[in-house]
Amino acid sequence: MKEKVGAKKTELTELPKISDRISFIYVEHAKINRVDSAITINDSRGVIRIPVAMVGVLLLGPGTYISHRSMELIGDAGTSVIWVGERGVRNYAHGRALAHSTKFLEKQALLVSNTRTRIEVARKMYQMRFPNEDVSKLTMQQLRGREGARIRTVYRNFAKKYNVKWTKRDYDINDFESGTSINKALSVANVALYGLVHSIIVSIGMSAGLGFVHTGHDLSFVYDIADLYKAETTIPIAFESVSNLSESDDIERIVRRRIRDLFESEKMSEKIVKDLQSLMNVEELIAFDDINLWDDKEKLVKHGVNYSEIN
């Protein structure tokens, strides 16, 4: 019999906790291959070798090629793989979630399916925008009004700071070119932010469609989370970029690169993960969990048991 070549599949109990892994590794313009239980990344600067079980999320940027054997190893190790634009400014596709456990997804579904807990999470989201105020008693209608006023003020302040003409947020999703320079810049920056948030959400096993403020769209939760950061990220970058714009400049390229660099310098991926944990009140993500059977009376019972012999 021919001996099987290569390292054996990693057992779940051998995998490190997610908190012990390198959170995110971004790769672009490189070739990824496999050597035993590690992946090799080969680019113009040389080759590095990384134990794949220590990688939480592998972000594959433009110009990246990955072998089938590498994907086999990555899947066995429970590492999440996401195909993205530069520095995560787009989310094109993704594989399995980082966590084998569905605790995060179950918690999200539980909180969003109950009116009381859904409002509680929504209030926590708004509280992040108003850190010095108590919004715990405000209705959703009041919260929306407060948020609308806050964002209008943010737009006016940055327009004044960077001397950019501003009337209102106005754009046609089907006709990008018809918008003003500042509305174009805001759209480009926001789409980039949505891409990063989407990547984080799916990498930890949550649903992009189960929103607490937004609803009815497959990216509702992405919009919920992205709105937490716009006043400090996309809006100032858009106004500053337009203030320095010349006729020959490509506003899309300029804004996309600036927001890309901001994601890296501000460690936005880590911040988003921590905020998601706080909003869902989940302290620790784990890479594996016991598999159980659901029971309407006992809630959970052990799997792998022949219950006909017990009953």
Salt bridges, closest charged atoms under 4 A:
GLU14 OE1 - LYS8 NZ 3.47
ASP36 OD2 - ARG49 NH2 3.77
ASP43 OD2 - ARG45 NH2 2.77
GLU72 OE1 - ARG34 NH1 3.42
GLU72 OE1 - ARG69 NH1 2.57
GLU86 OE2 - ARG260 NH1 3.05
GLU120 OE2 - ARG116 NH1 2.90
GLU133 OE1 - ARG146 NH2 2.25
GLU147 OE2 - ARG129 NE 3.37
GLU147 OE1 - ARG150 NE 2.87
GLU177 OE1 - LYS184 NZ 3.08
ASP218 OD1 - HIS217 ND1 2.96
ASP224 OD1 - HIS214 ND1 2.75
ASP227 OD2 - HIS214 NE2 3.74
ASP227 OD1 - LYS230 NZ 2.99
GLU240 OE1 - ARG258 NH2 3.18
ASP261 OD1 - ARG260 NE 3.04
GLU264 OE2 - ARG87 NH1 3.61
ASP275 OD2 - LYS271 NZ 3.76
ASP289 OD2 - LYS103 NZ 3.89
ASP296 OD2 - LYS297 NZ 3.78
